[in-house]
Amino acid sequence: MSCSPGRMRIPPCGHTDQEDHRGRCKNAIMAALSAHTSLKTRVVVDEDIDVCDERDVEFAIATRVRADRDVLIVTGARGSSLDPCRSITGQT
């Protein structure tokens, strides 16, 4: 995993086929969400993207992401107590 101000990136997951790859990446995202509730976004990148290069990551997001297939939204999860948009019950 790699962190930058306000964001955590998960390095590429080893994969055998595309569907298995997506499943492993979703598992990595869910593990990161559980471990670091104060962070709200997670980015998983392909092996050819340098996770330490902000421009490389942002370019990959802009040119490779298909939101209907690639974006995972988790609703009703507990978040940081410092999150100004969380509910009374702590959900973000």
PDB file with one MODEL, atoms N, CA, C and O in Angstrom:
MODEL        1
ATOM      1  N   MET A   1       0.840  -1.167   0.000  1.00  0.00           N
ATOM      2  CA  MET A   1       0.000   0.000   0.000  1.00  0.00           C
ATOM      3  C   MET A   1       0.886   1.229   0.000  1.00  0.00           C
ATOM      4  O   MET A   1       2.013   1.210   0.493  1.00  0.00           O
ATOM      5  N   SER A   2       0.357   2.279  -0.555  1.00  0.00           N
ATOM      6  CA  SER A   2       1.086   3.528  -0.651  1.00  0.00           C
ATOM      7  C   SER A   2       0.152   4.662  -0.263  1.00  0.00           C
ATOM      8  O   SER A   2      -1.011   4.674  -0.666  1.00  0.00           O
ATOM      9  N   CYS A   3       0.645   5.603   0.506  1.00  0.00           N
ATOM     10  CA  CYS A   3      -0.202   6.715   0.934  1.00  0.00           C
ATOM     11  C   CYS A   3       0.312   8.027   0.364  1.00  0.00           C
ATOM     12  O   CYS A   3       1.516   8.234   0.216  1.00  0.00           O
ATOM     13  N   SER A   4      -0.614   8.891   0.052  1.00  0.00           N
ATOM     14  CA  SER A   4      -0.303  10.259  -0.330  1.00  0.00           C
ATOM     15  C   SER A   4      -1.243  11.132   0.489  1.00  0.00           C
ATOM     16  O   SER A   4      -2.168  10.600   1.103  1.00  0.00           O
ATOM     17  N   PRO A   5      -1.052  12.434   0.524  1.00  0.00           N
ATOM     18  CA  PRO A   5      -1.949  13.273   1.320  1.00  0.00           C
ATOM     19  C   PRO A   5      -3.405  13.044   0.914  1.00  0.00           C
ATOM     20  O   PRO A   5      -3.789  13.308  -0.225  1.00  0.00           O
ATOM     21  N   GLY A   6      -4.203  12.556   1.849  1.00  0.00           N
ATOM     22  CA  GLY A   6      -5.628  12.370   1.599  1.00  0.00           C
ATOM     23  C   GLY A   6      -6.013  11.135   0.814  1.00  0.00           C
ATOM     24  O   GLY A   6      -7.188  10.969   0.489  1.00  0.00           O
ATOM     25  N   ARG A   7      -5.082  10.272   0.500  1.00  0.00           N
ATOM     26  CA  ARG A   7      -5.428   9.101  -0.313  1.00  0.00           C
ATOM     27  C   ARG A   7      -4.513   7.926   0.010  1.00  0.00           C
ATOM     28  O   ARG A   7      -3.351   8.106   0.371  1.00  0.00           O
ATOM     29  N   MET A   8      -5.050   6.742  -0.124  1.00  0.00           N
ATOM     30  CA  MET A   8      -4.240   5.536   0.026  1.00  0.00           C
ATOM     31  C   MET A   8      -4.379   4.731  -1.253  1.00  0.00           C
ATOM     32  O   MET A   8      -5.481   4.575  -1.779  1.00  0.00           O
ATOM     33  N   ARG A   9      -3.267   4.224  -1.752  1.00  0.00           N
ATOM     34  CA  ARG A   9      -3.303   3.405  -2.958  1.00  0.00           C
ATOM     35  C   ARG A   9      -2.925   1.980  -2.615  1.00  0.00           C
ATOM     36  O   ARG A   9      -2.035   1.736  -1.801  1.00  0.00           O
ATOM     37  N   ILE A  10      -3.604   1.054  -3.237  1.00  0.00           N
ATOM     38  CA  ILE A  10      -3.308  -0.362  -3.045  1.00  0.00           C
ATOM     39  C   ILE A  10      -2.556  -0.827  -4.279  1.00  0.00           C
ATOM     40  O   ILE A  10      -3.030  -0.621  -5.396  1.00  0.00           O
ATOM     41  N   PRO A  11      -1.394  -1.452  -4.108  1.00  0.00           N
ATOM     42  CA  PRO A  11      -0.638  -1.884  -5.284  1.00  0.00           C
ATOM     43  C   PRO A  11      -1.382  -2.959  -6.072  1.00  0.00           C
ATOM     44  O   PRO A  11      -2.347  -3.534  -5.569  1.00  0.00           O
ATOM     45  N   PRO A  12      -0.956  -3.231  -7.267  1.00  0.00           N
ATOM     46  CA  PRO A  12      -1.653  -4.196  -8.110  1.00  0.00           C
ATOM     47  C   PRO A  12      -1.799  -5.555  -7.454  1.00  0.00           C
ATOM     48  O   PRO A  12      -0.926  -6.004  -6.711  1.00  0.00           O
ATOM     49  N   CYS A  13      -2.906  -6.193  -7.739  1.00  0.00           N
ATOM     50  CA  CYS A  13      -3.149  -7.544  -7.227  1.00  0.00           C
ATOM     51  C   CYS A  13      -2.696  -8.528  -8.300  1.00  0.00           C
ATOM     52  O   CYS A  13      -2.928  -8.296  -9.486  1.00  0.00           O
ATOM     53  N   GLY A  14      -2.059  -9.614  -7.902  1.00  0.00           N
ATOM     54  CA  GLY A  14      -1.735 -10.651  -8.880  1.00  0.00           C
ATOM     55  C   GLY A  14      -3.024 -11.229  -9.445  1.00  0.00           C
ATOM     56  O   GLY A  14      -4.001 -11.375  -8.711  1.00  0.00           O
ATOM     57  N   HIS A  15      -3.049 -11.557 -10.718  1.00  0.00           N
ATOM     58  CA  HIS A  15      -4.302 -12.048 -11.286  1.00  0.00           C
ATOM     59  C   HIS A  15      -4.065 -13.104 -12.357  1.00  0.00           C
ATOM     60  O   HIS A  15      -3.012 -13.168 -12.992  1.00  0.00           O
ATOM     61  N   THR A  16      -5.094 -13.929 -12.527  1.00  0.00           N
ATOM     62  CA  THR A  16      -5.040 -14.945 -13.570  1.00  0.00           C
ATOM     63  C   THR A  16      -6.004 -14.612 -14.694  1.00  0.00           C
ATOM     64  O   THR A  16      -5.679 -14.798 -15.866  1.00  0.00           O
ATOM     65  N   ASP A  17      -7.178 -14.124 -14.351  1.00  0.00           N
ATOM     66  CA  ASP A  17      -8.109 -13.665 -15.373  1.00  0.00           C
ATOM     67  C   ASP A  17      -8.757 -12.380 -14.878  1.00  0.00           C
ATOM     68  O   ASP A  17      -8.657 -12.040 -13.699  1.00  0.00           O
ATOM     69  N   GLN A  18      -9.411 -11.678 -15.771  1.00  0.00           N
ATOM     70  CA  GLN A  18      -9.936 -10.345 -15.462  1.00  0.00           C
ATOM     71  C   GLN A  18     -10.947 -10.371 -14.316  1.00  0.00           C
ATOM     72  O   GLN A  18     -10.894  -9.510 -13.437  1.00  0.00           O
ATOM     73  N   GLU A  19     -11.856 -11.330 -14.305  1.00  0.00           N
ATOM     74  CA  GLU A  19     -12.877 -11.382 -13.260  1.00  0.00           C
ATOM     75  C   GLU A  19     -12.242 -11.698 -11.909  1.00  0.00           C
ATOM     76  O   GLU A  19     -12.616 -11.106 -10.896  1.00  0.00           O
ATOM     77  N   ASP A  20     -11.294 -12.617 -11.887  1.00  0.00           N
ATOM     78  CA  ASP A  20     -10.589 -12.942 -10.654  1.00  0.00           C
ATOM     79  C   ASP A  20      -9.809 -11.730 -10.162  1.00  0.00           C
ATOM     80  O   ASP A  20      -9.768 -11.465  -8.961  1.00  0.00           O
ATOM     81  N   HIS A  21      -9.190 -10.993 -11.078  1.00  0.00           N
ATOM     82  CA  HIS A  21      -8.436  -9.779 -10.741  1.00  0.00           C
ATOM     83  C   HIS A  21      -9.341  -8.760 -10.064  1.00  0.00           C
ATOM     84  O   HIS A  21      -8.967  -8.192  -9.038  1.00  0.00           O
ATOM     85  N   ARG A  22     -10.521  -8.520 -10.618  1.00  0.00           N
ATOM     86  CA  ARG A  22     -11.451  -7.555 -10.022  1.00  0.00           C
ATOM     87  C   ARG A  22     -11.871  -8.000  -8.627  1.00  0.00           C
ATOM     88  O   ARG A  22     -11.980  -7.179  -7.716  1.00  0.00           O
ATOM     89  N   GLY A  23     -12.105  -9.295  -8.460  1.00  0.00           N
ATOM     90  CA  GLY A  23     -12.493  -9.808  -7.152  1.00  0.00           C
ATOM     91  C   GLY A  23     -11.405  -9.617  -6.108  1.00  0.00           C
ATOM     92  O   GLY A  23     -11.685  -9.237  -4.971  1.00  0.00           O
ATOM     93  N   ARG A  24     -10.169  -9.880  -6.493  1.00  0.00           N
ATOM     94  CA  ARG A  24      -9.054  -9.705  -5.560  1.00  0.00           C
ATOM     95  C   ARG A  24      -8.868  -8.232  -5.216  1.00  0.00           C
ATOM     96  O   ARG A  24      -8.583  -7.893  -4.067  1.00  0.00           O
ATOM     97  N   CYS A  25      -9.023  -7.375  -6.184  1.00  0.00           N
ATOM     98  CA  CYS A  25      -8.873  -5.947  -5.929  1.00  0.00           C
ATOM     99  C   CYS A  25      -9.988  -5.435  -5.011  1.00  0.00           C
ATOM    100  O   CYS A  25      -9.737  -4.615  -4.128  1.00  0.00           O
ATOM    101  N   LYS A  26     -11.207  -5.915  -5.217  1.00  0.00           N
ATOM    102  CA  LYS A  26     -12.307  -5.526  -4.325  1.00  0.00           C
ATOM    103  C   LYS A  26     -12.023  -5.990  -2.902  1.00  0.00           C
ATOM    104  O   LYS A  26     -12.292  -5.260  -1.948  1.00  0.00           O
ATOM    105  N   ASN A  27     -11.485  -7.193  -2.751  1.00  0.00           N
ATOM    106  CA  ASN A  27     -11.131  -7.686  -1.423  1.00  0.00           C
ATOM    107  C   ASN A  27     -10.072  -6.793  -0.773  1.00  0.00           C
ATOM    108  O   ASN A  27     -10.149  -6.505   0.421  1.00  0.00           O
ATOM    109  N   ALA A  28      -9.088  -6.357  -1.557  1.00  0.00           N
ATOM    110  CA  ALA A  28      -8.045  -5.475  -1.032  1.00  0.00           C
ATOM    111  C   ALA A  28      -8.635  -4.133  -0.610  1.00  0.00           C
ATOM    112  O   ALA A  28      -8.247  -3.575   0.417  1.00  0.00           O
ATOM    113  N   ILE A  29      -9.570  -3.619  -1.400  1.00  0.00           N
ATOM    114  CA  ILE A  29     -10.217  -2.355  -1.061  1.00  0.00           C
ATOM    115  C   ILE A  29     -11.000  -2.496   0.242  1.00  0.00           C
ATOM    116  O   ILE A  29     -10.914  -1.629   1.112  1.00  0.00           O
ATOM    117  N   MET A  30     -11.757  -3.574   0.384  1.00  0.00           N
ATOM    118  CA  MET A  30     -12.553  -3.778   1.594  1.00  0.00           C
ATOM    119  C   MET A  30     -11.651  -3.940   2.823  1.00  0.00           C
ATOM    120  O   MET A  30     -11.990  -3.453   3.902  1.00  0.00           O
ATOM    121  N   ALA A  31     -10.529  -4.606   2.675  1.00  0.00           N
ATOM    122  CA  ALA A  31      -9.585  -4.740   3.788  1.00  0.00           C
ATOM    123  C   ALA A  31      -9.026  -3.382   4.181  1.00  0.00           C
ATOM    124  O   ALA A  31      -8.888  -3.081   5.367  1.00  0.00           O
ATOM    125  N   ALA A  32      -8.703  -2.559   3.185  1.00  0.00           N
ATOM    126  CA  ALA A  32      -8.178  -1.220   3.466  1.00  0.00           C
ATOM    127  C   ALA A  32      -9.232  -0.355   4.146  1.00  0.00           C
ATOM    128  O   ALA A  32      -8.917   0.392   5.072  1.00  0.00           O
ATOM    129  N   LEU A  33     -10.484  -0.449   3.694  1.00  0.00           N
ATOM    130  CA  LEU A  33     -11.562   0.317   4.324  1.00  0.00           C
ATOM    131  C   LEU A  33     -11.731  -0.084   5.785  1.00  0.00           C
ATOM    132  O   LEU A  33     -11.977   0.767   6.639  1.00  0.00           O
ATOM    133  N   SER A  34     -11.601  -1.357   6.068  1.00  0.00           N
ATOM    134  CA  SER A  34     -11.741  -1.841   7.441  1.00  0.00           C
ATOM    135  C   SER A  34     -10.588  -1.382   8.324  1.00  0.00           C
ATOM    136  O   SER A  34     -10.784  -1.060   9.496  1.00  0.00           O
ATOM    137  N   ALA A  35      -9.398  -1.353   7.762  1.00  0.00           N
ATOM    138  CA  ALA A  35      -8.209  -1.022   8.544  1.00  0.00           C
ATOM    139  C   ALA A  35      -8.023   0.474   8.753  1.00  0.00           C
ATOM    140  O   ALA A  35      -7.463   0.889   9.767  1.00  0.00           O
ATOM    141  N   HIS A  36      -8.478   1.282   7.818  1.00  0.00           N
ATOM    142  CA  HIS A  36      -8.231   2.729   7.864  1.00  0.00           C
ATOM    143  C   HIS A  36      -9.538   3.485   7.617  1.00  0.00           C
ATOM    144  O   HIS A  36      -9.785   3.959   6.508  1.00  0.00           O
ATOM    145  N   THR A  37     -10.366   3.594   8.645  1.00  0.00           N
ATOM    146  CA  THR A  37     -11.683   4.224   8.461  1.00  0.00           C
ATOM    147  C   THR A  37     -11.595   5.731   8.237  1.00  0.00           C
ATOM    148  O   THR A  37     -12.574   6.334   7.797  1.00  0.00           O
ATOM    149  N   SER A  38     -10.466   6.350   8.522  1.00  0.00           N
ATOM    150  CA  SER A  38     -10.365   7.794   8.327  1.00  0.00           C
ATOM    151  C   SER A  38     -10.136   8.174   6.870  1.00  0.00           C
ATOM    152  O   SER A  38     -10.305   9.339   6.508  1.00  0.00           O
ATOM    153  N   LEU A  39      -9.758   7.218   6.028  1.00  0.00           N
ATOM    154  CA  LEU A  39      -9.571   7.505   4.608  1.00  0.00           C
ATOM    155  C   LEU A  39     -10.836   7.124   3.840  1.00  0.00           C
ATOM    156  O   LEU A  39     -11.444   6.089   4.114  1.00  0.00           O
ATOM    157  N   LYS A  40     -11.229   7.956   2.885  1.00  0.00           N
ATOM    158  CA  LYS A  40     -12.489   7.729   2.183  1.00  0.00           C
ATOM    159  C   LYS A  40     -12.335   7.156   0.789  1.00  0.00           C
ATOM    160  O   LYS A  40     -13.286   6.581   0.258  1.00  0.00           O
ATOM    161  N   THR A  41     -11.183   7.292   0.189  1.00  0.00           N
ATOM    162  CA  THR A  41     -11.008   6.786  -1.171  1.00  0.00           C
ATOM    163  C   THR A  41      -9.838   5.809  -1.225  1.00  0.00           C
ATOM    164  O   THR A  41      -8.847   5.954  -0.509  1.00  0.00           O
ATOM    165  N   ARG A  42      -9.982   4.819  -2.089  1.00  0.00           N
ATOM    166  CA  ARG A  42      -8.931   3.845  -2.338  1.00  0.00           C
ATOM    167  C   ARG A  42      -8.783   3.725  -3.847  1.00  0.00           C
ATOM    168  O   ARG A  42      -9.778   3.720  -4.572  1.00  0.00           O
ATOM    169  N   VAL A  43      -7.574   3.631  -4.311  1.00  0.00           N
ATOM    170  CA  VAL A  43      -7.325   3.501  -5.737  1.00  0.00           C
ATOM    171  C   VAL A  43      -6.477   2.258  -5.968  1.00  0.00           C
ATOM    172  O   VAL A  43      -5.400   2.119  -5.388  1.00  0.00           O
ATOM    173  N   VAL A  44      -6.955   1.366  -6.804  1.00  0.00           N
ATOM    174  CA  VAL A  44      -6.187   0.183  -7.207  1.00  0.00           C
ATOM    175  C   VAL A  44      -5.742   0.421  -8.633  1.00  0.00           C
ATOM    176  O   VAL A  44      -6.542   0.812  -9.483  1.00  0.00           O
ATOM    177  N   VAL A  45      -4.469   0.186  -8.897  1.00  0.00           N
ATOM    178  CA  VAL A  45      -3.926   0.464 -10.221  1.00  0.00           C
ATOM    179  C   VAL A  45      -3.367  -0.796 -10.869  1.00  0.00           C
ATOM    180  O   VAL A  45      -3.076  -1.784 -10.193  1.00  0.00           O
ATOM    181  N   ASP A  46      -3.222  -0.743 -12.180  1.00  0.00           N
ATOM    182  CA  ASP A  46      -2.601  -1.838 -12.919  1.00  0.00           C
ATOM    183  C   ASP A  46      -1.100  -1.859 -12.647  1.00  0.00           C
ATOM    184  O   ASP A  46      -0.533  -0.899 -12.124  1.00  0.00           O
ATOM    185  N   GLU A  47      -0.473  -2.971 -13.013  1.00  0.00           N
ATOM    186  CA  GLU A  47       0.943  -3.170 -12.739  1.00  0.00           C
ATOM    187  C   GLU A  47       1.848  -2.150 -13.430  1.00  0.00           C
ATOM    188  O   GLU A  47       2.946  -1.876 -12.947  1.00  0.00           O
ATOM    189  N   ASP A  48       1.406  -1.591 -14.544  1.00  0.00           N
ATOM    190  CA  ASP A  48       2.261  -0.665 -15.274  1.00  0.00           C
ATOM    191  C   ASP A  48       2.167   0.771 -14.752  1.00  0.00           C
ATOM    192  O   ASP A  48       2.788   1.670 -15.320  1.00  0.00           O
ATOM    193  N   ILE A  49       1.411   0.998 -13.694  1.00  0.00           N
ATOM    194  CA  ILE A  49       1.264   2.341 -13.121  1.00  0.00           C
ATOM    195  C   ILE A  49       2.165   2.462 -11.900  1.00  0.00           C
ATOM    196  O   ILE A  49       2.172   1.590 -11.031  1.00  0.00           O
ATOM    197  N   ASP A  50       2.922   3.548 -11.843  1.00  0.00           N
ATOM    198  CA  ASP A  50       3.797   3.822 -10.702  1.00  0.00           C
ATOM    199  C   ASP A  50       2.956   4.468  -9.599  1.00  0.00           C
ATOM    200  O   ASP A  50       2.545   5.621  -9.731  1.00  0.00           O
ATOM    201  N   VAL A  51       2.699   3.734  -8.515  1.00  0.00           N
ATOM    202  CA  VAL A  51       1.831   4.247  -7.452  1.00  0.00           C
ATOM    203  C   VAL A  51       2.435   5.443  -6.723  1.00  0.00           C
ATOM    204  O   VAL A  51       1.720   6.153  -6.016  1.00  0.00           O
ATOM    205  N   CYS A  52       3.717   5.675  -6.878  1.00  0.00           N
ATOM    206  CA  CYS A  52       4.364   6.818  -6.235  1.00  0.00           C
ATOM    207  C   CYS A  52       4.323   8.074  -7.095  1.00  0.00           C
ATOM    208  O   CYS A  52       4.729   9.145  -6.644  1.00  0.00           O
ATOM    209  N   ASP A  53       3.841   7.958  -8.317  1.00  0.00           N
ATOM    210  CA  ASP A  53       3.780   9.095  -9.237  1.00  0.00           C
ATOM    211  C   ASP A  53       2.328   9.560  -9.361  1.00  0.00           C
ATOM    212  O   ASP A  53       1.517   8.930 -10.041  1.00  0.00           O
ATOM    213  N   GLU A  54       2.012  10.684  -8.686  1.00  0.00           N
ATOM    214  CA  GLU A  54       0.646  11.229  -8.703  1.00  0.00           C
ATOM    215  C   GLU A  54       0.110  11.408 -10.121  1.00  0.00           C
ATOM    216  O   GLU A  54      -1.042  11.078 -10.401  1.00  0.00           O
ATOM    217  N   ARG A  55       0.950  11.933 -11.012  1.00  0.00           N
ATOM    218  CA  ARG A  55       0.498  12.181 -12.386  1.00  0.00           C
ATOM    219  C   ARG A  55       0.149  10.881 -13.102  1.00  0.00           C
ATOM    220  O   ARG A  55      -0.831  10.816 -13.843  1.00  0.00           O
ATOM    221  N   ASP A  56       0.951   9.858 -12.877  1.00  0.00           N
ATOM    222  CA  ASP A  56       0.712   8.554 -13.489  1.00  0.00           C
ATOM    223  C   ASP A  56      -0.622   7.982 -13.011  1.00  0.00           C
ATOM    224  O   ASP A  56      -1.409   7.471 -13.808  1.00  0.00           O
ATOM    225  N   VAL A  57      -0.869   8.072 -11.710  1.00  0.00           N
ATOM    226  CA  VAL A  57      -2.115   7.555 -11.140  1.00  0.00           C
ATOM    227  C   VAL A  57      -3.315   8.355 -11.654  1.00  0.00           C
ATOM    228  O   VAL A  57      -4.311   7.770 -12.079  1.00  0.00           O
ATOM    229  N   GLU A  58      -3.226   9.667 -11.618  1.00  0.00           N
ATOM    230  CA  GLU A  58      -4.336  10.502 -12.087  1.00  0.00           C
ATOM    231  C   GLU A  58      -4.611  10.292 -13.577  1.00  0.00           C
ATOM    232  O   GLU A  58      -5.769  10.280 -13.997  1.00  0.00           O
ATOM    233  N   PHE A  59      -3.560  10.128 -14.374  1.00  0.00           N
ATOM    234  CA  PHE A  59      -3.742   9.878 -15.803  1.00  0.00           C
ATOM    235  C   PHE A  59      -4.432   8.533 -16.018  1.00  0.00           C
ATOM    236  O   PHE A  59      -5.308   8.408 -16.874  1.00  0.00           O
ATOM    237  N   ALA A  60      -4.033   7.532 -15.239  1.00  0.00           N
ATOM    238  CA  ALA A  60      -4.655   6.206 -15.345  1.00  0.00           C
ATOM    239  C   ALA A  60      -6.140   6.286 -14.990  1.00  0.00           C
ATOM    240  O   ALA A  60      -6.974   5.679 -15.662  1.00  0.00           O
ATOM    241  N   ILE A  61      -6.466   7.024 -13.949  1.00  0.00           N
ATOM    242  CA  ILE A  61      -7.875   7.184 -13.562  1.00  0.00           C
ATOM    243  C   ILE A  61      -8.653   7.863 -14.687  1.00  0.00           C
ATOM    244  O   ILE A  61      -9.751   7.434 -15.043  1.00  0.00           O
ATOM    245  N   ALA A  62      -8.078   8.917 -15.236  1.00  0.00           N
ATOM    246  CA  ALA A  62      -8.767   9.684 -16.276  1.00  0.00           C
ATOM    247  C   ALA A  62      -8.940   8.916 -17.577  1.00  0.00           C
ATOM    248  O   ALA A  62      -9.913   9.138 -18.297  1.00  0.00           O
ATOM    249  N   THR A  63      -8.015   8.015 -17.890  1.00  0.00           N
ATOM    250  CA  THR A  63      -8.052   7.368 -19.200  1.00  0.00           C
ATOM    251  C   THR A  63      -8.490   5.906 -19.182  1.00  0.00           C
ATOM    252  O   THR A  63      -8.825   5.358 -20.232  1.00  0.00           O
ATOM    253  N   ARG A  64      -8.495   5.261 -18.013  1.00  0.00           N
ATOM    254  CA  ARG A  64      -8.790   3.834 -17.974  1.00  0.00           C
ATOM    255  C   ARG A  64     -10.060   3.450 -17.216  1.00  0.00           C
ATOM    256  O   ARG A  64     -10.602   2.366 -17.434  1.00  0.00           O
ATOM    257  N   VAL A  65     -10.530   4.305 -16.348  1.00  0.00           N
ATOM    258  CA  VAL A  65     -11.665   3.940 -15.490  1.00  0.00           C
ATOM    259  C   VAL A  65     -12.979   4.002 -16.249  1.00  0.00           C
ATOM    260  O   VAL A  65     -13.290   4.988 -16.915  1.00  0.00           O
ATOM    261  N   ARG A  66     -13.742   2.921 -16.130  1.00  0.00           N
ATOM    262  CA  ARG A  66     -15.141   2.885 -16.569  1.00  0.00           C
ATOM    263  C   ARG A  66     -15.962   2.773 -15.296  1.00  0.00           C
ATOM    264  O   ARG A  66     -16.003   1.716 -14.667  1.00  0.00           O
ATOM    265  N   ALA A  67     -16.614   3.865 -14.917  1.00  0.00           N
ATOM    266  CA  ALA A  67     -17.282   3.935 -13.619  1.00  0.00           C
ATOM    267  C   ALA A  67     -18.294   2.812 -13.414  1.00  0.00           C
ATOM    268  O   ALA A  67     -18.406   2.286 -12.307  1.00  0.00           O
ATOM    269  N   ASP A  68     -19.030   2.436 -14.454  1.00  0.00           N
ATOM    270  CA  ASP A  68     -20.038   1.376 -14.292  1.00  0.00           C
ATOM    271  C   ASP A  68     -19.414   0.032 -13.942  1.00  0.00           C
ATOM    272  O   ASP A  68     -20.088  -0.832 -13.382  1.00  0.00           O
ATOM    273  N   ARG A  69     -18.164  -0.151 -14.256  1.00  0.00           N
ATOM    274  CA  ARG A  69     -17.481  -1.418 -14.034  1.00  0.00           C
ATOM    275  C   ARG A  69     -16.418  -1.328 -12.946  1.00  0.00           C
ATOM    276  O   ARG A  69     -16.172  -2.303 -12.237  1.00  0.00           O
ATOM    277  N   ASP A  70     -15.794  -0.176 -12.811  1.00  0.00           N
ATOM    278  CA  ASP A  70     -14.583  -0.060 -12.002  1.00  0.00           C
ATOM    279  C   ASP A  70     -14.729   0.662 -10.668  1.00  0.00           C
ATOM    280  O   ASP A  70     -13.835   0.565  -9.827  1.00  0.00           O
ATOM    281  N   VAL A  71     -15.820   1.379 -10.448  1.00  0.00           N
ATOM    282  CA  VAL A  71     -15.988   2.136  -9.208  1.00  0.00           C
ATOM    283  C   VAL A  71     -16.836   1.330  -8.230  1.00  0.00           C
ATOM    284  O   VAL A  71     -17.921   0.861  -8.573  1.00  0.00           O
ATOM    285  N   LEU A  72     -16.334   1.178  -7.021  1.00  0.00           N
ATOM    286  CA  LEU A  72     -17.032   0.458  -5.961  1.00  0.00           C
ATOM    287  C   LEU A  72     -17.457   1.477  -4.916  1.00  0.00           C
ATOM    288  O   LEU A  72     -16.612   2.157  -4.334  1.00  0.00           O
ATOM    289  N   ILE A  73     -18.756   1.587  -4.673  1.00  0.00           N
ATOM    290  CA  ILE A  73     -19.279   2.506  -3.661  1.00  0.00           C
ATOM    291  C   ILE A  73     -19.843   1.669  -2.523  1.00  0.00           C
ATOM    292  O   ILE A  73     -20.710   0.820  -2.732  1.00  0.00           O
ATOM    293  N   VAL A  74     -19.349   1.915  -1.328  1.00  0.00           N
ATOM    294  CA  VAL A  74     -19.805   1.197  -0.144  1.00  0.00           C
ATOM    295  C   VAL A  74     -20.645   2.163   0.673  1.00  0.00           C
ATOM    296  O   VAL A  74     -20.140   3.179   1.152  1.00  0.00           O
ATOM    297  N   THR A  75     -21.913   1.854   0.834  1.00  0.00           N
ATOM    298  CA  THR A  75     -22.794   2.731   1.604  1.00  0.00           C
ATOM    299  C   THR A  75     -23.038   2.155   2.989  1.00  0.00           C
ATOM    300  O   THR A  75     -22.974   0.943   3.195  1.00  0.00           O
ATOM    301  N   GLY A  76     -23.319   3.043   3.932  1.00  0.00           N
ATOM    302  CA  GLY A  76     -23.692   2.619   5.271  1.00  0.00           C
ATOM    303  C   GLY A  76     -22.563   2.083   6.126  1.00  0.00           C
ATOM    304  O   GLY A  76     -22.827   1.452   7.149  1.00  0.00           O
ATOM    305  N   ALA A  77     -21.320   2.309   5.748  1.00  0.00           N
ATOM    306  CA  ALA A  77     -20.185   1.835   6.544  1.00  0.00           C
ATOM    307  C   ALA A  77     -19.796   2.897   7.568  1.00  0.00           C
ATOM    308  O   ALA A  77     -19.987   4.091   7.339  1.00  0.00           O
ATOM    309  N   ARG A  78     -19.254   2.454   8.691  1.00  0.00           N
ATOM    310  CA  ARG A  78     -18.769   3.408   9.690  1.00  0.00           C
ATOM    311  C   ARG A  78     -17.530   4.096   9.152  1.00  0.00           C
ATOM    312  O   ARG A  78     -16.684   3.478   8.504  1.00  0.00           O
ATOM    313  N   GLY A  79     -17.440   5.379   9.431  1.00  0.00           N
ATOM    314  CA  GLY A  79     -16.298   6.145   8.973  1.00  0.00           C
ATOM    315  C   GLY A  79     -15.623   6.863  10.127  1.00  0.00           C
ATOM    316  O   GLY A  79     -15.880   6.559  11.292  1.00  0.00           O
ATOM    317  N   SER A  80     -14.789   7.785   9.812  1.00  0.00           N
ATOM    318  CA  SER A  80     -14.049   8.533  10.812  1.00  0.00           C
ATOM    319  C   SER A  80     -14.983   9.425  11.628  1.00  0.00           C
ATOM    320  O   SER A  80     -15.937   9.994  11.097  1.00  0.00           O
ATOM    321  N   SER A  81     -14.699   9.539  12.913  1.00  0.00           N
ATOM    322  CA  SER A  81     -15.480  10.436  13.766  1.00  0.00           C
ATOM    323  C   SER A  81     -15.238  11.892  13.393  1.00  0.00           C
ATOM    324  O   SER A  81     -16.006  12.766  13.794  1.00  0.00           O
ATOM    325  N   LEU A  82     -14.193  12.162  12.639  1.00  0.00           N
ATOM    326  CA  LEU A  82     -13.876  13.526  12.210  1.00  0.00           C
ATOM    327  C   LEU A  82     -14.508  13.900  10.870  1.00  0.00           C
ATOM    328  O   LEU A  82     -14.390  15.045  10.434  1.00  0.00           O
ATOM    329  N   ASP A  83     -15.171  12.959  10.217  1.00  0.00           N
ATOM    330  CA  ASP A  83     -15.769  13.209   8.903  1.00  0.00           C
ATOM    331  C   ASP A  83     -16.997  14.107   9.076  1.00  0.00           C
ATOM    332  O   ASP A  83     -17.955  13.706   9.737  1.00  0.00           O
ATOM    333  N   PRO A  84     -16.992  15.308   8.499  1.00  0.00           N
ATOM    334  CA  PRO A  84     -18.112  16.229   8.678  1.00  0.00           C
ATOM    335  C   PRO A  84     -19.414  15.769   8.014  1.00  0.00           C
ATOM    336  O   PRO A  84     -20.474  16.306   8.337  1.00  0.00           O
ATOM    337  N   CYS A  85     -19.374  14.816   7.118  1.00  0.00           N
ATOM    338  CA  CYS A  85     -20.603  14.374   6.462  1.00  0.00           C
ATOM    339  C   CYS A  85     -21.142  13.064   7.022  1.00  0.00           C
ATOM    340  O   CYS A  85     -22.062  12.483   6.446  1.00  0.00           O
ATOM    341  N   ARG A  86     -20.589  12.593   8.126  1.00  0.00           N
ATOM    342  CA  ARG A  86     -21.085  11.351   8.697  1.00  0.00           C
ATOM    343  C   ARG A  86     -22.403  11.594   9.434  1.00  0.00           C
ATOM    344  O   ARG A  86     -22.708  12.713   9.845  1.00  0.00           O
ATOM    345  N   SER A  87     -23.176  10.514   9.591  1.00  0.00           N
ATOM    346  CA  SER A  87     -24.468  10.611  10.266  1.00  0.00           C
ATOM    347  C   SER A  87     -24.274  10.510  11.784  1.00  0.00           C
ATOM    348  O   SER A  87     -23.163  10.290  12.266  1.00  0.00           O
ATOM    349  N   ILE A  88     -25.354  10.672  12.513  1.00  0.00           N
ATOM    350  CA  ILE A  88     -25.317  10.553  13.967  1.00  0.00           C
ATOM    351  C   ILE A  88     -24.805   9.179  14.392  1.00  0.00           C
ATOM    352  O   ILE A  88     -24.116   9.058  15.404  1.00  0.00           O
ATOM    353  N   THR A  89     -25.140   8.144  13.622  1.00  0.00           N
ATOM    354  CA  THR A  89     -24.714   6.777  13.948  1.00  0.00           C
ATOM    355  C   THR A  89     -23.271   6.496  13.526  1.00  0.00           C
ATOM    356  O   THR A  89     -22.760   5.406  13.784  1.00  0.00           O
ATOM    357  N   GLY A  90     -22.612   7.450  12.887  1.00  0.00           N
ATOM    358  CA  GLY A  90     -21.224   7.276  12.469  1.00  0.00           C
ATOM    359  C   GLY A  90     -21.041   6.775  11.062  1.00  0.00           C
ATOM    360  O   GLY A  90     -19.910   6.547  10.631  1.00  0.00           O
ATOM    361  N   GLN A  91     -22.144   6.593  10.320  1.00  0.00           N
ATOM    362  CA  GLN A  91     -22.026   6.110   8.945  1.00  0.00           C
ATOM    363  C   GLN A  91     -21.696   7.248   7.996  1.00  0.00           C
ATOM    364  O   GLN A  91     -22.165   8.374   8.158  1.00  0.00           O
ATOM    365  N   THR A  92     -20.881   6.929   7.006  1.00  0.00           N
ATOM    366  CA  THR A  92     -20.526   7.943   6.014  1.00  0.00           C
ATOM    367  C   THR A  92     -21.126   7.590   4.671  1.00  0.00           C
ATOM    368  O   THR A  92     -20.941   8.324   3.700  1.00  0.00           O
TER     369      THR A  92
ENDMDL
END
